[in-house]
Amino acid sequence: MPDINDTGPVDESTCELAAMNLTSAGCVFAPTVGDSGTDLPWAVVAANTSGNVDANVTLYGAAGEVIEAAVVAPKQLHTFILPALSAALTQHAMPVQTGVLKQVLRLESDVPVVAYQFSPYSSSQVATADASLLLPAHAWGQDYLVPSYHNSDFSASWVSIISMVDGNEVTVDMPAGMQGGTEAGGGVPGLGGGSTTTHTVDAQQALRIVSPSGSVADFTGMRVSSTAPVAVMTGSPAMSLPGPGMNYYKDYLEEQVPPRTAWGKDYAVVKFRPRSDEPDLYRFIADKDGTVLTFTGEHQGEVTLDEGQFHELLTAASFRVEGTEAFMVAHYMLSQDQSHGPKDDAEYPGAFISKTSDIPSGDTTELGDPAITFIPPTAQHRNNYTFLTPETYGWDMLTVVAPESGWNTIELDGAALPSPTPLGVGDLAYARFLIPDGPHDIRSQSVKFGIEVYGYDCRISYAYPGGLSLGEINQPPG
């Protein structure tokens, strides 16, 4: 396993080198407009991580048409916006239905960039939103286990499986213990626990699997395999966490899933910046039978899982978790009614941007709402990240995890980080703090580190991993 203290930066100066070194910077991406609505703008962001070369970036529609082209300067970014109710947005918005859909966008660059999407790119008049890191096509895999969550009392869960080549045979194996089932549609049958289906997916198409509204179906542990690499997105049009009917306001969820080959055996897990006394929710999914997970730090314990099984944990602790085999960690933000209020104006100064409703929230901070992201393993940490925090949220935050011995070598936008808190295990430490809107660059010449980017406003939130390496450090069974 790579050493997280390795000081050697990864060379991703060309498309070929980025592909060879398997990082989250790349030259081809597949943005997807989910089901967060078309009455507000949607956006994909391309960040140029190069220090000296412009990036020529183009966003293409599903029919190959150019939607927008831009030149992105070194260490800067460009936001490609599909305006509300525009033809480009409505033509590419995926409905909440099962089927094989040709509505996938394509983002291309002549030098490596990092890409993120915001669904929607607004919070001033929206009650639901999320964001996702987009993984480049060179780092896609052919074997996935999917994190999800059981949907709320009126909404659905979905998984989208995206191809960039014609004739890609995609097989979906549902978890054996899944209750309920999926909707049939578009030639795709409804699926129950333990069932399997295979479909041909062509370039810029997505095989979309959706649960019925109100179903108890939980897709966590769904296996996706394919004859050519695919991208996998997981989400929901409206989710309440940690369970159905938690509050009046649900939230849209989406995140692109890393392939099993990129999973690791060691994770530093840090809670989102507290809104008040609320915990976070985690799911730990095992890659192989007999995987033993050991938790140390503020949360301690041990659990054994078989392939595709998951352990769910609800805690406000930050900790380290190590496995005898590889696993992944999905990180969920809870509904706003789980953070008892009112808002702490010292911790979150200023006013809400998005408060457009007078519906009372009761004893709550009103900060945030459900979001999903994943935590990169320590073996996939990087030396540098370029990322965006949108101006449409009242409070944007960054969590940084790094070896404490090299903490002072990390600079955010050329300035030192706040003092760290030891994780309580080994040399790892963390800080989580407010950052201003706009583009950011964080880097070290000495250590590799992980970041998580997220934001709160009134009853909405977003979260995404700021980047990672995607080296093939795990060999899935079979």
N, C-alpha and C positions, 0 to 999 in steps of 0.2 A: 504494500500500500504506500502511496506517495507520502512523504514527510510534510506535514502542514507547516513546518518551519523552513522549508526549502526556499531559498532566496532567489532562485532563478526565474525571471519572468518568462511567460510563454510568448513565443513569437507568433503573432496573428496579423502581421503587416500586409499579407496578401490573402486572397480567397483560398488559395491552395494550402498555405500554411495554417490558416484557421481550421480548414477541414482536416488537415493532417493531425493537428494538435487537439481537436475536439473541444472547442470552447463554446461559450454562449454567444460569442461574436461570430458573424457569418455573412454570407452574401445572398442567400435565398431564404425567405420566410413565408409562412402561410397565415396571414391574419384572417380571422373569422369574425363576422358580425353576428353576435349571438342573438338573444331574445330579450334584451333590456329595453326595447322600444325604438321606434324610428322618429319620434317627435322631438328628440334631442340629438345633438351631434355625437358622432363616434369618432375615435381617433386612434391612429397607430403612430408611434414615435420611433424614429431612427436616430441613434446616438453614435457619433463617429468617435471611436476610442483612439484613433491615430493621433500622434503628436505633430505630424507634418504633412499629411496628404488629405486633400479634399475627397469626399465620397459623393459620387453621382448615384442618387437613389431614385428609383421609380416604383410607384404603386400601380399595379395592373388590376383590372377587373377580371371577372371569371371568364369573359369572352376574349380576353387578351387585349382589351382596350387600355390605353394609358389614362389613368385617372389624374395623376399628378407626378411631376418629376421635380427634383430639388437637388441643389448642390449643398452639402453639409460640410462646414469647415471643421478642421481638427478640433477635437475635444468639445464640439458643439453638437446640437441636435436639431432635428426638424420634426414638426408635428404635422402629419397628414390628416386633415379633418374631412370627414364626410358630413356635410351640413344636415341639419334636421330636415326631414321630409324630402331630401334630395333624391333624384333618381338613382344615383350611385349607392345611397344608403338603403333605400327600399328594395333595390334589386338584389342586394347581397345579404340582407337580413334573413337569418335562418328561422323558419317557423318552429314552434314547439311541437314537432311531430317526427315520428320515425320515418326513415327512408334514406335513399341515396340522393343527395342534393348537390347541384353544381352551383354553389354560391361562395366558393372560397376565393379570396383575394391572393395576390402574389406580390411580395415586396422584394426587389432586387437591388443590389449595390455592386459597384465595381471594386470596392475595397470593403473589408469587414466592418460591420456595424453591429450594435446591439439594438434589439427592437422590443417594444412593449406596446400593448394595446389597452385602451381605456374605454369601458363600456358602461355608460356613455361618457363622453368627455365634457362633463358638466356636473355641477351639483347645486346650482342656484335655484333650480326648479325641479329637482328630481328626488325621489324617495328611495331609489335603489341604484347601486352601481358597484363595479369592481374593476380590477385591472389584472393583467397577466404578463409575465415575461414570455416572449416568443422564442422558442428554441429554433436555431437554424436547421435547414434541411439536412446539412451534412452530419448533424448529431442526432437525427431521428433514429429510432430503432425498429425492430421487428417483433418485439416481445415486451408487453406492458402488463402491469397489474394496476388497476385504477382505484384511486381514492374517491369516495363520494360521501353521501350522507342520506339518511332517509328523509324524504321530502315532507313538507309541511302539510297542514290539513287542506290546503286548496291548490297547491302548486305541484310541479313535477321536477324530477331529476333527469339529467341528460348526459350523454357522452357522445362526442363527435370524433370520428376517426378519419383523418385527412390524408389523401395521397397527392403526390406531385408527378406520378407516372401513370400511364394507361395500363389497364389489365392487372392491377394489384389485387390479389386474392386476400381478403381480410376475413379472419375468423374470430368470432366473439364467443367466449365461454363464460356463462353466467355463474356466479358463486353458487355452490351446491346448496348452501343453507339459506339462500335468499327467499324471503317471503314475498308474496304478491308476484307481480310480473311486469313486463314491459308492454307498451302499445304496439300493435301491428300497424304497418303502413308502407306504401310505396314498394310493395313486393317483399318487405321484410316481415317475417312472422313475429307474433308476440312470443316472448321468451319467459319461461319460469326458471326457478332455481335449478341449476345443473344442466340447463339446455344449451345447445350450440347452434350457431348459424354462420354460414359463409357467403360472402357477396363480392362481386367484382367492383372495384372502385377505381375510376379513371382520374387523370390529372385534374387538379382543382375541384375534385368532388369530395364530399364527406359522407360517410356512413354514419347516420345519426340514430342513436338508440334513446328512447324517451319513455319514462314511466307515466302511467295515467295520473291525472291530478287526484290527490287524496290517497294514492297508493302508499303502502308501507314498504315498498321495494327499496332496498339499499344495495347499490351497485358495488360497494367497496369489495375489492378482491376480484372483480371482473377481469378476465384475461383477454387481451387483444394480441393476436399474432397475425403476421402478414408475409406475403412472398417478396415484398419490397418494403423499404422503410416507410413509416407513417408517422404523423403527429397525432397526439391524443389530447383532446380538451375535455375537461369535466366541469359540470356546473349545474345551475338551477336558475329558472327565471325569478324565483322568490323563495327564500329559505328563512326559517326561524330556527335559531340555535340557542340552547341545546335540544329543543324538541318542539313538536307541533303546538301551535296555538300559544306560543310564549308571549306574543305581543301583537299589537295592531300592525306594526311596520315590519315587513319581511325585507330581505335584501337579495339582490342578484348576486350570483356566485359564478366565477369562472377561473380556471387556471390550466395552463398546459402542463402535462405530466412528463417527468423524465423517464426515459426507458430504463428497464431493469439493469442493463449493463452499466449504468451510471450510479447505481445505488452503492452506498458504503456501509461500513460497520461501526462508525463512530460519529455521533452528532452532538453539537452543543445547542441546547434548546433554551431559548430565552423568551419569556412572556412578552407580548405586546406591551408598550408603555401603558401602565395602568390608567384606566379612566376613573375608577374608584376601587372597589373591593372585588371586582369580578374576576373569575378564573378564565383561562383559555382552554380550548378543547384540542386534543391531539389524537391522531390515529397513527399507529405504528404497524406497517404491513410487512409481513415476512416474505422473503424470496424463496426460502427452502424449508423443508420439514425439519423440525427439531431445533429451530433457531431460538437461542436463549438471549433475552434482552436483560441487561443489568443497568439499573438506574442509580446514579450517584449524585451527590450535591444536595440541594434543598429537597428533592424528591428521591426516595430510595426504594428499591424493591427489585424483584426479578419476575420475569414471565417467560413462558415457553410457547412458541407459535409454530404452526405448520405452514406450508406454502399457501399464500393467498389469505391466510387468517390475519386478523388485526386485533390489536389491543387498544381500547379507547381510554383516554385519561383526561379528567377534568381537574385542573390544578392552576393555582396562581404562582407555582414555583418555577424557578429556572434551574436547569440541571444538565447533566451529561448522560447520554445513553449509548451503551456499546453492545454489539451483538456478536455472537459466535459465527453468524453468517450475515450477509447483507440484508438491509431492510430500508424502507423509506419512511419519512415522517411528514404527514400532512398536518398543517397548522390552521386552526379555525378561530375566527373572532366571534364572540357571542353577541346575541341581540342586545340592543341598547338598554332594555329593561332589566338586564342582569348587572348593570353598573348603577349602583344606588347613588342618588344625587343629593343635592344639586351639583352642577359642574363646579369644580374647584378652579376659581378664576386665577389663582396664583400659578397653578400647574398648566392651565390652558387659558391664557389671557386673551381678551378680545371677545368679539361676538360671533355667533353663528353666521355663516353665509347663506345656508340653505334652508333656514327656518321659514317655511312658507305656510305652515299649517298651525292652527290653534288647538288641534286635538290634544288634550292633556296627556302627558306621559307618566304622571304620578311620581313616585319616588325613584327618579332616574336622572343621570347626568344628561341624557339625550345624546351623548357622544357615541358615534359609531353605530354599527349594526353588522350582521354577518358578512364575513369575507373568508376566502380560502387561499392558502398559498402552500408551498412546500419548503422545507428547510434543507439546504444542501449539506451533504456530509462534509466533515472537516477535510477529507482527502480531495474534495473538489473545490476548495477555497481558491481565490485568485489574489493577485497583487494589486489589481486596479479595476475600477468600475466607473462607468459614466451613466447617469440615470436622470430621470425627470420627476419632480414633484409638481403636480398641476396647481394652477392658481385658483382652481374652483373649490378647494377645500380649506376650511378655516385653520386646520392644524395638520401639518405633515411631519412625519417622524422617521428616524433612521435608527435601526439597531445594528451595532457592529460587534462582532465576536472575533477575538484575535488572541494570540499568545501575549500575556501581560509583559513578558520580557521585551517584546518588540513594539509595544503600544505607542511609544513616543515617536516611532518612525512613520506612523500613518498620518496623512494630511487630508483633510476634507476641504476642497476649494482653496488649497494652499495654507490652511490654518490647522493648528493642533486640535485633536479631539478632546472632549471632556474626559475627566478622570474615570478610569474603569472600575467596575465592581468584579472581584474575583468570582468565578463560577463555582469555586469550592472544590474543584477537582483538577489536579495538574496545574499547568501554566495558563489555562484559558481564562479570559476575562471578557466582560462585555460593558457596553454603554448603550442607552436608548434615550434619545433626546429629540427635541423639536428642531426642525431645519426650515429655512425659508423656501418659498415657491421658486420654481425654475430649474434649470439644468445644474447638475453637480458632478464633480469629479473627485473621487477618493482613491488614493493610491499609497503604496509603500514600496521602497526599494529593498526592504529587508525581510518582510514577512508576508505570508498569505493569510487572508482573513475572509470572513463571510459577512454579508449584509442582508437586511430585510427592510423594505421600503413600504410605508403604509400611511394612511391619513384618516382623520375623523372629521365629520361635520354633524349636523343635526340629523340623527337617525340614518346616517349613511357612512360608508367607509370604502376603502380599497386596500389591497395588500398584494405585494409580489416580491419574489426574491430578486435582488438587484443584479444577479448574474451568477455564473458558476462555470467551472470546468465540467466537461461531460465525457471525461476519459472512460474507456471501457475497463473499469476496475472490478467488475463482477461478471461471472459467468452463470447465467440462470440455468436451472436444471433442465434436462431434456434437450 
